Structures are given as structure tokens and as C-alpha cells.
Amino acid sequence: MSDNRLKPDAPLMEAVRSIETSHRRIAVVVDDEGLLLGTLTDGDVRRALLAGGTLEMPVRQAMNSMPITADVDSVPDYLLDLMRKGNVLAVPLVDNHGYFLHLVHLTDIDQRKSIRDISTDFAFAVIMAGGEGMRLRPLTQDIPKPMLSVGGIPLLERQIQRLICAGMKRVYIAVNYLGHIIETHFGDGSRFGIEILYLREQEKRGTAGGLFLLTERPSKPILVINGDILTTSDFHSLYAFHENHGASVTVAAVDYHVNIPYGVILSSGAFVNEIVEKPSQRFLCNAGIYAVSPESLLLLQGTTYCNMTDIIAACIANQLPVAVFPIHEYWTDIGTPDDLEKAQAFFSKVG
């Protein structure tokens, strides 16, 4: 339906699909008569997930029920001012009775602007691609894990394609194990349309040690991603989330459920309070994708071996905020042959 209209009882997953397939990045919630009930953005979805919601919950539980709206006859200058003051990119237009008529986006008013103009970039990206991939042997005996083929394209090349689509101009690749294969394939990045530089680890430095080989000091946040990750997550949303929360590090997280196949006993001492039959536990797990602000790197300056968890722990110890960014899009890490097989199946369908 036009303008990304949803009914209030539609599952949140339907809103996610609607938002992702529209350049407007917003869905509108209306009743059967067309009365505007609320709006849903990517940020609303992630806030709902952080609060313990699921993609099966109805959109009415996650929507903004008091969105900024405007009269259908509003002039462009008024709408631009409304968007600027409200820090929004789109405004639903309604009639005198509150019935939704049309969604106007910033780019509808000013054709010179685009989403890229509105979004602020990461300074650059760093891909950690130095691991040996021991769990994938013998596949990684003569080829580094990030160069394994997924749907006919090396995993690392798929990552770089995603970065290019997000508008990234420069990426560093931290290499160690069989790093020459990566460097031979990508070179300086010119044939891919992006500048590629290399952080050559002469010894194992951990999942974040390569960051301390950077010769440039970024003036704004950088994107750090593990070299065995495949995702369709929105890096613009990650940056905006990181900045809006004033975080020093933001950790992207995936939702993971553990189903316990037994009745779990809740007790006090020797006495049973309750038996919960086959409960499910939900965890937010590290997705291997981070927004990292410059001040967090200064905490461990001079370190030769460092994991991302060390940087996060140092931030927390120094009372620097660490945020969590839930991923609702496709995500997988290629850690085992089974993971690789599933990723190959997924990309054989989507290309």
C-alpha cells in the first residue's frame, strides 16, 4: 500500500520490511477508516527490541503514538522548519479530522538533498580480518576465512560492498594470517570504488589490537566490524544511534533465545515456589560490529594485544558510556562449516 501504511495489529516484522524497502524509512499506522494512529521508524523498532519486545509483537506496542504531523495544505518552508525543529526526516500530512492523507519526506521538498546529505558519516571503517579460522579447517588451510566464497563472492568483498553502499569512502583491513591473499585480491581498492589501506599485524593482536596500528587519529567515530560477519544492518542507523546516545562505544547486538526443554524449578532453600514449564530465555549477544569514538581508543594507547571487550571494559571503568544497538536485520558470523552453508543458501536466493 502507498505511503507504507500499516494496521495497528500488524506484526513488527511487517513494519521492518516496510521501512527497509522504502527510501522514506518510516511507516504510518492507521485504523480501518484511515485515521492516523502513529508512526514507526527504525529507531522505534530498535527501542522496542531493547525494551524486551520481539518482531512478533503488534506495531501498536512499538509505534510513536504522538508523531509530528502537519496540515495537508502546509507550505514547503513550514514543513522544512517543522522537520528541522523536530529532528525528523518525514511528516505525515492529515486533514482537519486527523485522517492520514500523505507522507512528505525532506527529499520531496528539496530535490537537492538525499539521505546521504542528511546522515553524518563514520570517519572510516576497520575490518578485522586477521584470524586463522581454525573451526573451518580444512577450508581455511590455504585461504583466510574472510576470503571464503559466499554465493560466488568472497565474504570480505561482500562486506566492502555493503560499506560502499553505505557511502563509506575509506576502509582499513587488519590482516595477519595469509594476509597477502587479501591484499592481492583487493589492492588499493580502486577497482572497487573505495580506498583500502592495510593494518599489517606481525603477530596476533586480539580482536581490537589492529586499531592501535592506525597512523591517523580520527576526529569522529569509526565503524569496526569483524571480518567473518555478514549482515544487512543499516550502518547509518548505527551511527545515528551512537551519536544520539552520546556513547564512546556502541555494540551492535543480535537477539538470541535459549529454549530450556525442562520444567525449571524456582525455589527458596528446600521449598519450591514455582515450576516454570519449558521456559525461553532471551539474550542480547555481541554481533561483532561496533561504533567507536576516538576517546575510547586513548584509554589503551600503546597496547600490543587487545580485544574489543578490553576497550569496552576500560570505557565502563572510566565511566564512559557504552550503548547497545539491537540488530533486527539479517546477521550471521561464519564460524563453522554449518554457518558457511547457511550463509551460502541465503545469498544464493538474494544474490
N, C-alpha and C positions, 0 to 999 in steps of 0.2 A: 504494500500500500504506500502511497506517496507520503512524503514527509516523515517516514519512519514512525508511523502510528502503531501503538500497542494498546492492548486491553489490560486492565489492572491485574487480572489473574494469569496473564501470560507468564511462563517461567523466565527467570532471569537470563537463562542461556539464550532465549529468543531475543532479548534486548542486546546481549553481547553481539550476536550475529548481525543484528540491525545496525548497531553502532559501527562495527568493523567494516561493513560493506558500504557505508556512506561517508562521503568526504565531509559531511556536516558534523560527524562524531557526536551525535545526540539523538535520542529517541523521545518521542512525545507520547504520553499516556492519556487516553481519552476514554470516556464511558461509551455506552452503546449509542447515545444521542450525539456524540461528538464534543461533549463538554470537556474542557481541559482539566485534567486531574493532577498532572505533574510532568516532570521531565526526568530523563536518565542520561547521564554522561558516563564516560569511562571511569571518572573519579568516583561517581556514586556507586558504581558496581564494586570497585575495589574497597570502598569504605564498608559496604555491606559484607563483603567477604572477611574483612578484618574484624568485624563485629561478631563473626561466627556464623554468618549466613552461608548458603550454598547456591549453586547455579540452578537448583530446582525450586528455590523459593519464588513466590509471585513478585512481579515487579513492583506492586504497590508497597511492598515492605522495604524496597530499596530506593524508590524514586524520591526526588525533591518535590514535595507537595506544595511548596511555595516558590515556584520559579519566577524569575523576572519576565514579565510579559509586556506587550505594547499593543496599542490600538492598531487595527488594520490600516488606518489612514495615516499612520505616523510617517513623518518625512525622514529621509535618509540621515540628515545631520543629527536629528534627535535620536535615531536608533544607534548611530555610531557613539554618541555621548553616553547612551544607556549601557551599551556593551562595555565601554571603557570604564565607567564607574562601577559596574557590576562585575568586572573582570570575567566576562563571558564572551564566547565567540558566536553564539546564536541566540535568537529571541523568538518565542512563539508569538504570532500575531493572533489576536482574538477579537470578537465583536463585542458589542455592549453587554451581552449576556454571558460572556466568558466562554463562548464556543470557539474551539480552535479552527482557524482558517488556513494558516500558512506558517512555515518556519523560515525566518530570514537569517542568513549567515553573513558574517563580516565580508566574505568574498562576493556575496550577492550585491553588496552596496559599493564596494571598492574593488573593481576587477584587477587593479594593480597588485593587490595583496594575495597571498597564498598562505596555506598552513605553515609552510617553511618560514615565511616572514614573521609569523606570529610566534612560532616556537623559538626558544633560545637553544643553541647547540651546546652539546658537550664540547670541550676543548679538543678532544680526540678520543680514540678508543685504544685499549690494550687487550690483546687476545693472548691468554696464557696457553701456549702450545708446545711446552717442553716435556710433557710427561711421556713415559715409556709405554703405557697401555698394556701392562702385564696381564690383566684379565682377558685381553683379547688375543693373546698369543694362540696360534702361530701367525694370525693375521697381521700382527704388528712386528713380526720378526725383522722384516726388511723395509717397512714403511711406517712413518709416525702415525699415531692414532688419528690426528686431525686431518690426515690425507686419505683416510678410508673413504671409499665411494659410497654415497647415499643417493640412490636414484640416478646414478651415472655421473654425479658431480662430487668432488671431494668435500667432505664435511666442512673444512675450513673455508673453502670457496663459497659454500652456501652462507656461512656466517658473514663473510665480506660482502656478499651480495645484499644481505639484509642491512648491513651498515651503510652501504651506498644508497639503498632505497630510503634510508632514514636521513640522508643528506650529509653523512659523515665524509669529510674531506681527507682525513689522515688517520692511519691506524698503525700502531706498533704491534709486532708479533714477537712474543718472548719464545725463543727456540733453544732447545738443548738436544734431546735425543733425535738423531737423524735430521737435524735442522737444515742441512744442506739441501735435502729434498724439497722442503718447504720454500727455501729461498730460490731454488732453481725454477720452481713452478710459478711463483708469484713475481719474482724480480722486484722492481721498484714500484709495481702496481700500475704502471702507466697503461698497460693493455686492458686493465680492468676499470680504469677511470677513477683511481684513488691512489693517494700517496701511501706507500708501505715502507716502513722502516723496521729494523730488527734489533731486538734486545738479546744479545748472544750470551747465554748462561754457560759458563765454562764448567760449572758444577751444579748439582741440584741445589735450588734456592727456595723451594717451597712454592705454594700456590700464589704467593704475592711478592716473593723476593725479586722477581724481574722488574717490579715497579721502581726499585731503587737503582736500576741501571739507566733510568731516564736521564738524559742530559738536559732536557728542558723542564722548567718548573711551570706547570700550568697555572693560569690565573683564574680558572674556573673549573668546575667538576669534570672528571673524566669518566668514561664508561669502561669497566673492566669485566671481561667475560672469559670463562673457562673455554679452552679450545675443544672440548668434547660436548658442547651444548648445542642443541638445535631448538629454536623457538621462533614463534611468530609474534612474540610480545612486542608491544609498542614502546620503543626507546624514547620517543617524545614524551609519552605519559610518565615514564620513569624519571626523566629529567625534571618535569614539572612537579611531580610528587616530591622529589628530593629537595627542590628549591622551596616549595610551599611549606615544607615541614622544617626548614632550616637545619637539615641533617648534615653531619660530617660524613657519614657513610649511610647509604641506603642499600639494604639487602633485598633482592628480589626473592620471593618465596613461592613455592608450589604447595597446594593443598594435598595432604596425604592422609588417607583413612586406614586405620587398622581395625579389622573386624575380629573380635575375640569369639571363638566358636563354643564358648562355655558360659555357664552362668557364673557371674562374678559375685563373690561374697563380700559385702561391706559389713565390717564388724567393729565392735568396741571390746577389746580384751577377748574374753572367751565367748562373747554373746553376739549373735547375728542381728544386725539392724535391718538388712535388706539383701535380697539376691536379685541382681540385675541380669536378665537373661540375654546372652549373646550381644553385649554392647559394642558400639563402634566408637573408637577414639579418633579425634581429628588433630592433626599436627600441621603447622606451617614449617616447611623444610627448605633449607638453603638451596636456591636454584643455580648458584654459581654465576650470578650476574649482579654487578654492583655499580652504584654511582658513588664516586669517591671524590670528596673535596680536598683541595690542596693541604689544608691544615692537618688532616689526618695522617698524611704521609710524613710530616715533620716529626711525629711522635716517635718513629722508629728509624730515623735517619741514621745511615751508617750500618744498618743491619745487613748481614750477608745471607741469612736464611730466615724466611718469614712466611707465614701463612696468612690468608685473609682473616682468619679467626684471631690472629695476634693483633692485627690492626684494629679490628672491632673491639677486642678486649681492652686495648690501650685507649681507645676513644671513650669507652664506658668508664674506665678507671680515672680518666681526666675529665669526666662529666661533659663530654662532647656527645651530642645526640646521635643515636643510631636508629634509623627508621626501617620498617619492613614494608615492602611493596608486593602485594599479592598478585600473582600471575594467573589469569583465567584463560589465556590463550594456549595454543599447543606448546608443549615443552617436553624435551627428553634429554637425558645425558646418555652418551654412547659408552657405557662402562663394560658391557658384556656382549657376547655374540647375540644373545636374545634381544638386547636393546637395539643393536645394529639392524637386526632382521625386522623389528617393528618399525624402525625409522625408514628403512628402505621400502616397506609396504606402504607407509603413509605418503612418502614423496612420490611413489610410483603412481599414486592417484591424483595428487595435487600438482605434480610437476616440479 
